[in-house]
Amino acid sequence: MAVSAQRIQASYSPQVAEAVALLRGIILAAETGLSPIVVESDPLGVVNLVNAGSSCSTEIRLVIDDIRDLSQGLGGSQVLHVSRKANYVPHFLSKMAWTLISTAFG
């Protein structure tokens, strides 16, 4: 397993930010040789877009396409919806990372 916390200097909508975080997690898995992967994420809209198999026409489309392409390259990978309450550890780590990044970069 692996974990990463990164500061993103951009102004994304919440849905695009969630998709970018998902993409960066999949990139981390690919770089560390973790395959196949099961990604559990709580934004249902993003999970549905990734799993829909059809193209979306919003600002999120390129990120979703990258997620799909990279996931397919990891063979047998899945993106699943899990509520934040059931996914406590990643939620806790993301809050901790936010606190560390906010403190370090003001």
ABEGO torsion letter per residue (X at the ends): XBBBBBBBBBBBBAAAAAAAAAAAAAAAAAAAGBOBBBBBBABAAAAAAAAAGBBBABAAAAAAAAAAAAAAAAEGBBBBBBBAAABAAAAAAAAAAAAAAAAAAX
